[in-house]
Amino acid sequence: MRLWSLWTGVGLLIFSGWVSANEECDSPETQMEMTQCSAQTYQMADDELNEAYQALIGRLENNGASLEKLRAAQRKWIGFRDAECAFESSAVEGDSAQPMVRNGCLEELTKARTQRLQEHASCEEGDLSCVR
């Protein structure tokens, strides 16, 4: 059995049950299933973000000043992401679809940030924006 947690901005919701990306998430039928699936896809995107962030930290381990700037940027990005998704999901505030809409926003912004971090971690020698 898997436990799913979802931060709604008001509190933490815990869902339990079997959720499989290959089964229920192929064609979710209820709002709860759609919310669980959106939480699952956001969690996968967040896992990828954390991998990309750790890879970039590893690349910058000998550059303390840039490493601190990355950490500051990441903290501010998280604040932006959360505020943006709270705004975006406010169109359905109080509705059972709000967590699903918020998760979709979180997933989209997280994937974009992951791509940016990966670009930083794999930039080529001679790229003037490449931090080493």
N, CA, C and O atoms as a GROMACS GRO file, in nm:
protein
  528
    1MET      N    1   0.085  -0.117   0.000
    1MET     CA    2   0.000   0.000   0.000
    1MET      C    3   0.089   0.123   0.000
    1MET      O    4   0.189   0.128   0.071
    2ARG      N    5   0.052   0.223  -0.080
    2ARG     CA    6   0.127   0.347  -0.086
    2ARG      C    7   0.049   0.455  -0.014
    2ARG      O    8  -0.074   0.458  -0.018
    3LEU      N    9   0.121   0.542   0.050
    3LEU     CA   10   0.060   0.659   0.112
    3LEU      C   11   0.094   0.779   0.027
    3LEU      O   12   0.209   0.797  -0.013
    4TRP      N   13  -0.004   0.860  -0.001
    4TRP     CA   14   0.017   0.981  -0.079
    4TRP      C   15  -0.008   1.100   0.010
    4TRP      O   16  -0.109   1.105   0.081
    5SER      N   17   0.081   1.193   0.007
    5SER     CA   18   0.059   1.316   0.083
    5SER      C   19   0.047   1.430  -0.015
    5SER      O   20   0.111   1.430  -0.121
    6LEU      N   21  -0.034   1.524   0.018
    6LEU     CA   22  -0.058   1.638  -0.068
    6LEU      C   23  -0.071   1.762   0.017
    6LEU      O   24  -0.158   1.770   0.104
    7TRP      N   25   0.016   1.859  -0.007
    7TRP     CA   26   0.007   1.983   0.066
    7TRP      C   27  -0.093   2.071  -0.007
    7TRP      O   28  -0.074   2.102  -0.125
    8THR      N   29  -0.198   2.110   0.060
    8THR     CA   30  -0.304   2.189  -0.003
    8THR      C   31  -0.293   2.337   0.028
    8THR      O   32  -0.372   2.415  -0.025
    9GLY      N   33  -0.200   2.378   0.109
    9GLY     CA   34  -0.191   2.516   0.149
    9GLY      C   35  -0.267   2.539   0.279
    9GLY      O   36  -0.243   2.636   0.350
   10VAL      N   37  -0.359   2.449   0.309
   10VAL     CA   38  -0.435   2.457   0.432
   10VAL      C   39  -0.387   2.350   0.528
   10VAL      O   40  -0.387   2.370   0.650
   11GLY      N   41  -0.347   2.239   0.475
   11GLY     CA   42  -0.301   2.129   0.558
   11GLY      C   43  -0.249   2.017   0.472
   11GLY      O   44  -0.248   2.026   0.349
   12LEU      N   45  -0.206   1.914   0.535
   12LEU     CA   46  -0.152   1.798   0.466
   12LEU      C   47  -0.259   1.692   0.460
   12LEU      O   48  -0.314   1.652   0.562
   13LEU      N   49  -0.287   1.646   0.340
   13LEU     CA   50  -0.384   1.538   0.322
   13LEU      C   51  -0.308   1.410   0.295
   13LEU      O   52  -0.211   1.410   0.219
   14ILE      N   53  -0.348   1.304   0.355
   14ILE     CA   54  -0.286   1.174   0.333
   14ILE      C   55  -0.389   1.084   0.267
   14ILE      O   56  -0.499   1.066   0.319
   15PHE      N   57  -0.352   1.028   0.155
   15PHE     CA   58  -0.437   0.932   0.086
   15PHE      C   59  -0.369   0.796   0.096
   15PHE      O   60  -0.247   0.787   0.082
   16SER      N   61  -0.444   0.694   0.118
   16SER     CA   62  -0.384   0.562   0.115
   16SER      C   63  -0.459   0.478   0.015
   16SER      O   64  -0.578   0.497  -0.008
   17GLY      N   65  -0.390   0.387  -0.042
   17GLY     CA   66  -0.452   0.299  -0.140
   17GLY      C   67  -0.351   0.264  -0.247
   17GLY      O   68  -0.238   0.314  -0.247
   18TRP      N   69  -0.393   0.181  -0.336
   18TRP     CA   70  -0.308   0.139  -0.445
   18TRP      C   71  -0.327   0.236  -0.560
   18TRP      O   72  -0.436   0.244  -0.616
   19VAL      N   73  -0.224   0.307  -0.594
   19VAL     CA   74  -0.230   0.395  -0.709
   19VAL      C   75  -0.118   0.353  -0.801
   19VAL      O   76   0.000   0.356  -0.763
   20SER      N   77  -0.152   0.316  -0.920
   20SER     CA   78  -0.053   0.272  -1.015
   20SER      C   79  -0.062   0.360  -1.140
   20SER      O   80  -0.171   0.382  -1.193
   21ALA      N   81   0.052   0.408  -1.184
   21ALA     CA   82   0.053   0.491  -1.305
   21ALA      C   83   0.000   0.413  -1.423
   21ALA      O   84  -0.053   0.473  -1.517
   22ASN      N   85   0.011   0.282  -1.422
   22ASN     CA   86  -0.033   0.200  -1.534
   22ASN      C   87  -0.180   0.162  -1.526
   22ASN      O   88  -0.238   0.120  -1.626
   23GLU      N   89  -0.241   0.177  -1.412
   23GLU     CA   90  -0.380   0.136  -1.397
   23GLU      C   91  -0.471   0.256  -1.376
   23GLU      O   92  -0.524   0.310  -1.472
   24GLU      N   93  -0.490   0.297  -1.252
   24GLU     CA   94  -0.583   0.404  -1.221
   24GLU      C   95  -0.548   0.535  -1.292
   24GLU      O   96  -0.637   0.611  -1.328
   25CYS      N   97  -0.421   0.561  -1.312
   25CYS     CA   98  -0.382   0.688  -1.371
   25CYS      C   99  -0.394   0.690  -1.522
   25CYS      O  100  -0.383   0.796  -1.584
   26ASP      N  101  -0.416   0.575  -1.584
   26ASP     CA  102  -0.442   0.574  -1.727
   26ASP      C  103  -0.579   0.633  -1.757
   26ASP      O  104  -0.598   0.699  -1.860
   27SER      N  105  -0.673   0.608  -1.671
   27SER     CA  106  -0.807   0.661  -1.691
   27SER      C  107  -0.876   0.681  -1.556
   27SER      O  108  -0.967   0.607  -1.521
   28PRO      N  109  -0.830   0.782  -1.481
   28PRO     CA  110  -0.892   0.806  -1.351
   28PRO      C  111  -1.040   0.843  -1.370
   28PRO      O  112  -1.077   0.914  -1.463
   29GLU      N  113  -1.122   0.792  -1.279
   29GLU     CA  114  -1.266   0.812  -1.293
   29GLU      C  115  -1.323   0.909  -1.191
   29GLU      O  116  -1.427   0.971  -1.217
   30THR      N  117  -1.260   0.923  -1.078
   30THR     CA  118  -1.313   1.012  -0.974
   30THR      C  119  -1.216   1.128  -0.952
   30THR      O  120  -1.100   1.123  -0.990
   31GLN      N  121  -1.268   1.230  -0.888
   31GLN     CA  122  -1.183   1.345  -0.857
   31GLN      C  123  -1.068   1.303  -0.766
   31GLN      O  124  -0.956   1.351  -0.782
   32MET      N  125  -1.096   1.213  -0.672
   32MET     CA  126  -0.990   1.167  -0.582
   32MET      C  127  -0.881   1.095  -0.661
   32MET      O  128  -0.762   1.115  -0.635
   33GLU      N  129  -0.919   1.010  -0.757
   33GLU     CA  130  -0.819   0.941  -0.838
   33GLU      C  131  -0.740   1.041  -0.922
   33GLU      O  132  -0.618   1.028  -0.934
   34MET      N  133  -0.807   1.142  -0.980
   34MET     CA  134  -0.736   1.243  -1.058
   34MET      C  135  -0.639   1.321  -0.970
   34MET      O  136  -0.528   1.352  -1.012
   35THR      N  137  -0.681   1.352  -0.849
   35THR     CA  138  -0.594   1.423  -0.756
   35THR      C  139  -0.476   1.337  -0.717
   35THR      O  140  -0.362   1.385  -0.713
   36GLN      N  141  -0.500   1.210  -0.688
   36GLN     CA  142  -0.392   1.119  -0.652
   36GLN      C  143  -0.293   1.105  -0.768
   36GLN      O  144  -0.172   1.104  -0.746
   37CYS      N  145  -0.343   1.094  -0.889
   37CYS     CA  146  -0.255   1.078  -1.004
   37CYS      C  147  -0.174   1.206  -1.028
   37CYS      O  148  -0.056   1.199  -1.062
   38SER      N  149  -0.238   1.321  -1.009
   38SER     CA  150  -0.163   1.446  -1.026
   38SER      C  151  -0.056   1.460  -0.918
   38SER      O  152   0.052   1.514  -0.944
   39ALA      N  153  -0.086   1.413  -0.798
   39ALA     CA  154   0.015   1.415  -0.690
   39ALA      C  155   0.130   1.322  -0.726
   39ALA      O  156   0.246   1.354  -0.700
   40GLN      N  157   0.099   1.208  -0.784
   40GLN     CA  158   0.202   1.111  -0.823
   40GLN      C  159   0.292   1.169  -0.932
   40GLN      O  160   0.414   1.157  -0.922
   41THR      N  161   0.235   1.231  -1.034
   41THR     CA  162   0.319   1.284  -1.142
   41THR      C  163   0.400   1.404  -1.094
   41THR      O  164   0.514   1.423  -1.138
   42TYR      N  165   0.342   1.484  -1.004
   42TYR     CA  166   0.420   1.593  -0.947
   42TYR      C  167   0.536   1.537  -0.865
   42TYR      O  168   0.648   1.589  -0.873
   43GLN      N  169   0.512   1.433  -0.786
   43GLN     CA  170   0.618   1.374  -0.703
   43GLN      C  171   0.732   1.320  -0.790
   43GLN      O  172   0.849   1.334  -0.755
   44MET      N  173   0.697   1.259  -0.904
   44MET     CA  174   0.801   1.210  -0.995
   44MET      C  175   0.882   1.327  -1.050
   44MET      O  176   1.004   1.319  -1.060
   45ALA      N  177   0.814   1.437  -1.086
   45ALA     CA  178   0.885   1.555  -1.136
   45ALA      C  179   0.974   1.614  -1.027
   45ALA      O  180   1.086   1.658  -1.055
   46ASP      N  181   0.926   1.615  -0.903
   46ASP     CA  182   1.005   1.667  -0.792
   46ASP      C  183   1.127   1.580  -0.766
   46ASP      O  184   1.234   1.631  -0.734
   47ASP      N  185   1.112   1.449  -0.779
   47ASP     CA  186   1.227   1.358  -0.764
   47ASP      C  187   1.334   1.389  -0.869
   47ASP      O  188   1.453   1.391  -0.838
   48GLU      N  189   1.291   1.412  -0.993
   48GLU     CA  190   1.385   1.445  -1.100
   48GLU      C  191   1.453   1.580  -1.073
   48GLU      O  192   1.572   1.596  -1.099
   49LEU      N  193   1.377   1.675  -1.020
   49LEU     CA  194   1.434   1.805  -0.985
   49LEU      C  195   1.543   1.787  -0.880
   49LEU      O  196   1.651   1.846  -0.891
   50ASN      N  197   1.516   1.708  -0.778
   50ASN     CA  198   1.615   1.686  -0.672
   50ASN      C  199   1.741   1.620  -0.726
   50ASN      O  200   1.851   1.652  -0.681
   51GLU      N  201   1.727   1.528  -0.821
   51GLU     CA  202   1.845   1.466  -0.882
   51GLU      C  203   1.927   1.570  -0.959
   51GLU      O  204   2.049   1.572  -0.950
   52ALA      N  205   1.858   1.655  -1.035
   52ALA     CA  206   1.928   1.757  -1.113
   52ALA      C  207   1.997   1.858  -1.020
   52ALA      O  208   2.109   1.902  -1.047
   53TYR      N  209   1.930   1.894  -0.914
   53TYR     CA  210   1.985   1.989  -0.817
   53TYR      C  211   2.110   1.929  -0.751
   53TYR      O  212   2.211   1.999  -0.738
   54GLN      N  213   2.105   1.804  -0.711
   54GLN     CA  214   2.220   1.739  -0.649
   54GLN      C  215   2.337   1.727  -0.747
   54GLN      O  216   2.453   1.743  -0.709
   55ALA      N  217   2.306   1.700  -0.874
   55ALA     CA  218   2.412   1.692  -0.975
   55ALA      C  219   2.482   1.827  -0.990
   55ALA      O  220   2.604   1.834  -1.003
   56LEU      N  221   2.404   1.934  -0.990
   56LEU     CA  222   2.463   2.067  -1.003
   56LEU      C  223   2.542   2.104  -0.878
   56LEU      O  224   2.648   2.167  -0.888
   57ILE      N  225   2.493   2.067  -0.762
   57ILE     CA  226   2.568   2.090  -0.639
   57ILE      C  227   2.704   2.019  -0.647
   57ILE      O  228   2.806   2.075  -0.609
   58GLY      N  229   2.703   1.896  -0.697
   58GLY     CA  230   2.828   1.821  -0.712
   58GLY      C  231   2.924   1.891  -0.806
   58GLY      O  232   3.046   1.890  -0.784
   59ARG      N  233   2.871   1.951  -0.909
   59ARG     CA  234   2.956   2.022  -1.004
   59ARG      C  235   3.017   2.148  -0.942
   59ARG      O  236   3.127   2.189  -0.978
   60LEU      N  237   2.945   2.208  -0.849
   60LEU     CA  238   2.989   2.334  -0.789
   60LEU      C  239   3.057   2.318  -0.654
   60LEU      O  240   3.082   2.417  -0.586
   61GLU      N  241   3.087   2.195  -0.614
   61GLU     CA  242   3.138   2.171  -0.479
   61GLU      C  243   3.266   2.247  -0.447
   61GLU      O  244   3.294   2.273  -0.331
   62ASN      N  245   3.343   2.284  -0.548
   62ASN     CA  246   3.467   2.359  -0.525
   62ASN      C  247   3.451   2.508  -0.548
   62ASN      O  248   3.550   2.582  -0.550
   63ASN      N  249   3.329   2.553  -0.565
   63ASN     CA  250   3.302   2.694  -0.590
   63ASN      C  251   3.197   2.741  -0.490
   63ASN      O  252   3.078   2.751  -0.521
   64GLY      N  253   3.243   2.770  -0.369
   64GLY     CA  254   3.154   2.804  -0.259
   64GLY      C  255   3.062   2.922  -0.286
   64GLY      O  256   2.945   2.920  -0.247
   65ALA      N  257   3.113   3.026  -0.352
   65ALA     CA  258   3.032   3.144  -0.380
   65ALA      C  259   2.917   3.111  -0.474
   65ALA      O  260   2.803   3.151  -0.450
   66SER      N  261   2.947   3.037  -0.579
   66SER     CA  262   2.841   3.000  -0.674
   66SER      C  263   2.745   2.900  -0.612
   66SER      O  264   2.625   2.904  -0.640
   67LEU      N  265   2.795   2.812  -0.531
   67LEU     CA  266   2.709   2.715  -0.463
   67LEU      C  267   2.607   2.785  -0.373
   67LEU      O  268   2.490   2.748  -0.369
   68GLU      N  269   2.653   2.887  -0.301
   68GLU     CA  270   2.560   2.963  -0.215
   68GLU      C  271   2.458   3.039  -0.298
   68GLU      O  272   2.342   3.050  -0.259
   69LYS      N  273   2.500   3.092  -0.413
   69LYS     CA  274   2.406   3.161  -0.503
   69LYS      C  275   2.302   3.063  -0.558
   69LYS      O  276   2.185   3.099  -0.572
   70LEU      N  277   2.345   2.942  -0.590
   70LEU     CA  278   2.250   2.840  -0.636
   70LEU      C  279   2.149   2.810  -0.527
   70LEU      O  280   2.029   2.804  -0.553
   71ARG      N  281   2.196   2.790  -0.406
   71ARG     CA  282   2.104   2.759  -0.294
   71ARG      C  283   2.004   2.873  -0.273
   71ARG      O  284   1.885   2.849  -0.251
   72ALA      N  285   2.052   2.997  -0.280
   72ALA     CA  286   1.963   3.112  -0.263
   72ALA      C  287   1.861   3.118  -0.377
   72ALA      O  288   1.743   3.144  -0.354
   73ALA      N  289   1.907   3.093  -0.499
   73ALA     CA  290   1.817   3.094  -0.614
   73ALA      C  291   1.710   2.986  -0.601
   73ALA      O  292   1.593   3.008  -0.632
   74GLN      N  293   1.752   2.869  -0.555
   74GLN     CA  294   1.658   2.758  -0.541
   74GLN      C  295   1.553   2.788  -0.434
   74GLN      O  296   1.435   2.760  -0.453
   75ARG      N  297   1.596   2.846  -0.323
   75ARG     CA  298   1.499   2.884  -0.218
   75ARG      C  299   1.398   2.985  -0.272
   75ARG      O  300   1.278   2.972  -0.246
   76LYS      N  301   1.446   3.083  -0.346
   76LYS     CA  302   1.356   3.184  -0.401
   76LYS      C  303   1.267   3.124  -0.510
   76LYS      O  304   1.150   3.161  -0.522
   77TRP      N  305   1.320   3.032  -0.588
   77TRP     CA  306   1.240   2.967  -0.690
   77TRP      C  307   1.126   2.889  -0.625
   77TRP      O  308   1.012   2.892  -0.673
   78ILE      N  309   1.154   2.819  -0.517
   78ILE     CA  310   1.049   2.743  -0.446
   78ILE      C  311   0.939   2.838  -0.399
   78ILE      O  312   0.821   2.807  -0.411
   79GLY      N  313   0.978   2.952  -0.345
   79GLY     CA  314   0.878   3.051  -0.304
   79GLY      C  315   0.794   3.099  -0.420
   79GLY      O  316   0.672   3.111  -0.409
   80PHE      N  317   0.860   3.127  -0.534
   80PHE     CA  318   0.788   3.168  -0.654
   80PHE      C  319   0.693   3.059  -0.700
   80PHE      O  320   0.576   3.085  -0.728
   81ARG      N  321   0.744   2.936  -0.708
   81ARG     CA  322   0.663   2.824  -0.756
   81ARG      C  323   0.538   2.808  -0.671
   81ARG      O  324   0.427   2.795  -0.723
   82ASP      N  325   0.555   2.810  -0.541
   82ASP     CA  326   0.442   2.791  -0.451
   82ASP      C  327   0.340   2.904  -0.464
   82ASP      O  328   0.219   2.879  -0.467
   83ALA      N  329   0.388   3.028  -0.473
   83ALA     CA  330   0.298   3.143  -0.487
   83ALA      C  331   0.226   3.140  -0.622
   83ALA      O  332   0.106   3.167  -0.629
   84GLU      N  333   0.299   3.108  -0.727
   84GLU     CA  334   0.240   3.101  -0.861
   84GLU      C  335   0.131   2.995  -0.869
   84GLU      O  336   0.025   3.018  -0.927
   85CYS      N  337   0.158   2.880  -0.810
   85CYS     CA  338   0.060   2.772  -0.815
   85CYS      C  339  -0.059   2.797  -0.724
   85CYS      O  340  -0.170   2.753  -0.752
   86ALA      N  341  -0.037   2.868  -0.614
   86ALA     CA  342  -0.150   2.909  -0.529
   86ALA      C  343  -0.239   3.005  -0.608
   86ALA      O  344  -0.362   2.996  -0.602
   87PHE      N  345  -0.176   3.098  -0.680
   87PHE     CA  346  -0.252   3.191  -0.763
   87PHE      C  347  -0.328   3.115  -0.872
   87PHE      O  348  -0.448   3.134  -0.890
   88GLU      N  349  -0.257   3.030  -0.945
   88GLU     CA  350  -0.319   2.959  -1.057
   88GLU      C  351  -0.436   2.872  -1.011
   88GLU      O  352  -0.538   2.864  -1.080
   89SER      N  353  -0.423   2.808  -0.898
   89SER     CA  354  -0.530   2.720  -0.851
   89SER      C  355  -0.641   2.796  -0.780
   89SER      O  356  -0.742   2.736  -0.743
   90SER      N  357  -0.623   2.926  -0.760
   90SER     CA  358  -0.726   3.004  -0.692
   90SER      C  359  -0.853   3.017  -0.776
   90SER      O  360  -0.959   3.051  -0.723
   91ALA      N  361  -0.844   2.990  -0.904
   91ALA     CA  362  -0.963   2.993  -0.989
   91ALA      C  363  -1.065   2.889  -0.946
   91ALA      O  364  -1.185   2.904  -0.972
   92VAL      N  365  -1.019   2.784  -0.880
   92VAL     CA  366  -1.109   2.678  -0.833
   92VAL      C  367  -1.097   2.661  -0.681
   92VAL      O  368  -1.118   2.552  -0.628
   93GLU      N  369  -1.062   2.771  -0.613
   93GLU     CA  370  -1.043   2.766  -0.468
   93GLU      C  371  -1.168   2.712  -0.399
   93GLU      O  372  -1.280   2.754  -0.427
   94GLY      N  373  -1.144   2.619  -0.308
   94GLY     CA  374  -1.254   2.559  -0.233
   94GLY      C  375  -1.320   2.444  -0.306
   94GLY      O  376  -1.402   2.373  -0.247
   95ASP      N  377  -1.289   2.424  -0.430
   95ASP     CA  378  -1.345   2.316  -0.511
   95ASP      C  379  -1.259   2.191  -0.493
   95ASP      O  380  -1.140   2.200  -0.461
   96SER      N  381  -1.318   2.077  -0.514
   96SER     CA  382  -1.243   1.951  -0.499
   96SER      C  383  -1.133   1.938  -0.604
   96SER      O  384  -1.042   1.856  -0.589
   97ALA      N  385  -1.141   2.016  -0.710
   97ALA     CA  386  -1.039   2.011  -0.816
   97ALA      C  387  -0.916   2.096  -0.784
   97ALA      O  388  -0.815   2.085  -0.854
   98GLN      N  389  -0.922   2.180  -0.682
   98GLN     CA  390  -0.811   2.270  -0.654
   98GLN      C  391  -0.678   2.196  -0.633
   98GLN      O  392  -0.578   2.238  -0.692
   99PRO      N  393  -0.672   2.090  -0.553
   99PRO     CA  394  -0.543   2.022  -0.538
   99PRO      C  395  -0.489   1.966  -0.669
   99PRO      O  396  -0.368   1.968  -0.692
  100MET      N  397  -0.577   1.918  -0.756
  100MET     CA  398  -0.534   1.864  -0.885
  100MET      C  399  -0.477   1.976  -0.973
  100MET      O  400  -0.373   1.958  -1.037
  101VAL      N  401  -0.544   2.090  -0.975
  101VAL     CA  402  -0.496   2.204  -1.054
  101VAL      C  403  -0.362   2.251  -1.000
  101VAL      O  404  -0.270   2.281  -1.077
  102ARG      N  405  -0.351   2.259  -0.869
  102ARG     CA  406  -0.225   2.301  -0.806
  102ARG      C  407  -0.113   2.204  -0.839
  102ARG      O  408  -0.002   2.245  -0.872
  103ASN      N  409  -0.142   2.074  -0.831
  103ASN     CA  410  -0.040   1.973  -0.864
  103ASN      C  411   0.006   1.985  -1.008
  103ASN      O  412   0.124   1.971  -1.037
  104GLY      N  413  -0.087   2.012  -1.098
  104GLY     CA  414  -0.051   2.028  -1.239
  104GLY      C  415   0.043   2.145  -1.259
  104GLY      O  416   0.139   2.137  -1.335
  105CYS      N  417   0.015   2.255  -1.190
  105CYS     CA  418   0.102   2.372  -1.195
  105CYS      C  419   0.239   2.340  -1.136
  105CYS      O  420   0.342   2.372  -1.196
  106LEU      N  421   0.240   2.276  -1.020
  106LEU     CA  422   0.367   2.238  -0.956
  106LEU      C  423   0.450   2.150  -1.048
  106LEU      O  424   0.571   2.170  -1.061
  107GLU      N  425   0.384   2.054  -1.111
  107GLU     CA  426   0.456   1.963  -1.203
  107GLU      C  427   0.517   2.040  -1.320
  107GLU      O  428   0.634   2.020  -1.354
  108GLU      N  429   0.438   2.128  -1.381
  108GLU     CA  430   0.484   2.203  -1.498
  108GLU      C  431   0.604   2.292  -1.463
  108GLU      O  432   0.705   2.291  -1.534
  109LEU      N  433   0.593   2.368  -1.355
  109LEU     CA  434   0.703   2.456  -1.317
  109LEU      C  435   0.825   2.378  -1.271
  109LEU      O  436   0.939   2.420  -1.296
  110THR      N  437   0.803   2.265  -1.206
  110THR     CA  438   0.914   2.182  -1.160
  110THR      C  439   0.989   2.122  -1.277
  110THR      O  440   1.112   2.118  -1.276
  111LYS      N  441   0.918   2.078  -1.378
  111LYS     CA  442   0.985   2.023  -1.498
  111LYS      C  443   1.068   2.131  -1.567
  111LYS      O  444   1.179   2.103  -1.614
  112ALA      N  445   1.015   2.252  -1.574
  112ALA     CA  446   1.091   2.361  -1.637
  112ALA      C  447   1.217   2.393  -1.557
  112ALA      O  448   1.323   2.416  -1.615
  113ARG      N  449   1.206   2.395  -1.425
  113ARG     CA  450   1.323   2.421  -1.340
  113ARG      C  451   1.426   2.309  -1.352
  113ARG      O  452   1.546   2.334  -1.355
  114THR      N  453   1.378   2.186  -1.359
  114THR     CA  454   1.468   2.071  -1.375
  114THR      C  455   1.549   2.086  -1.503
  114THR      O  456   1.670   2.063  -1.503
  115GLN      N  457   1.483   2.123  -1.610
  115GLN     CA  458   1.553   2.139  -1.738
  115GLN      C  459   1.661   2.247  -1.726
  115GLN      O  460   1.771   2.231  -1.777
  116ARG      N  461   1.628   2.355  -1.658
  116ARG     CA  462   1.726   2.464  -1.642
  116ARG      C  463   1.846   2.418  -1.559
  116ARG      O  464   1.960   2.448  -1.593
  117LEU      N  465   1.820   2.346  -1.450
  117LEU     CA  466   1.930   2.295  -1.367
  117LEU      C  467   2.017   2.197  -1.446
  117LEU      O  468   2.139   2.198  -1.432
  118GLN      N  469   1.954   2.113  -1.527
  118GLN     CA  470   2.030   2.018  -1.609
  118GLN      C  471   2.118   2.092  -1.710
  118GLN      O  472   2.230   2.050  -1.737
  119GLU      N  473   2.066   2.201  -1.765
  119GLU     CA  474   2.146   2.281  -1.858
  119GLU      C  475   2.268   2.339  -1.787
  119GLU      O  476   2.378   2.340  -1.842
  120HIS      N  477   2.248   2.387  -1.665
  120HIS     CA  478   2.362   2.441  -1.588
  120HIS      C  479   2.465   2.332  -1.558
  120HIS      O  480   2.585   2.358  -1.562
  121ALA      N  481   2.418   2.212  -1.530
  121ALA     CA  482   2.509   2.104  -1.493
  121ALA      C  483   2.584   2.046  -1.612
  121ALA      O  484   2.687   1.982  -1.595
  122SER      N  485   2.532   2.068  -1.732
  122SER     CA  486   2.595   2.006  -1.849
  122SER      C  487   2.645   2.108  -1.951
  122SER      O  488   2.668   2.074  -2.067
  123CYS      N  489   2.663   2.232  -1.908
  123CYS     CA  490   2.710   2.332  -2.003
  123CYS      C  491   2.854   2.301  -2.046
  123CYS      O  492   2.931   2.239  -1.973
  124GLU      N  493   2.885   2.346  -2.164
  124GLU     CA  494   3.016   2.314  -2.221
  124GLU      C  495   3.118   2.423  -2.192
  124GLU      O  496   3.085   2.539  -2.172
  125GLU      N  497   3.242   2.381  -2.192
  125GLU     CA  498   3.355   2.473  -2.176
  125GLU      C  499   3.343   2.582  -2.282
  125GLU      O  500   3.316   2.553  -2.398
  126GLY      N  501   3.365   2.705  -2.242
  126GLY     CA  502   3.358   2.817  -2.335
  126GLY      C  503   3.224   2.891  -2.329
  126GLY      O  504   3.214   3.004  -2.376
  127ASP      N  505   3.123   2.829  -2.272
  127ASP     CA  506   2.993   2.894  -2.252
  127ASP      C  507   3.011   2.996  -2.141
  127ASP      O  508   3.040   2.958  -2.027
  128LEU      N  509   2.995   3.122  -2.170
  128LEU     CA  510   3.022   3.228  -2.072
  128LEU      C  511   2.924   3.227  -1.955
  128LEU      O  512   2.954   3.283  -1.849
  129SER      N  513   2.809   3.165  -1.972
  129SER     CA  514   2.714   3.157  -1.861
  129SER      C  515   2.730   3.028  -1.782
  129SER      O  516   2.650   2.999  -1.692
  130CYS      N  517   2.833   2.952  -1.814
  130CYS     CA  518   2.858   2.824  -1.746
  130CYS      C  519   2.933   2.848  -1.615
  130CYS      O  520   3.047   2.895  -1.614
  131VAL      N  521   2.868   2.815  -1.507
  131VAL     CA  522   2.930   2.830  -1.374
  131VAL      C  523   3.004   2.703  -1.340
  131VAL      O  524   2.950   2.593  -1.354
  132ARG      N  525   3.127   2.718  -1.296
  132ARG     CA  526   3.208   2.600  -1.262
  132ARG      C  527   3.252   2.607  -1.120
  132ARG      O  528   3.321   2.517  -1.072
   0.00000   0.00000   0.00000
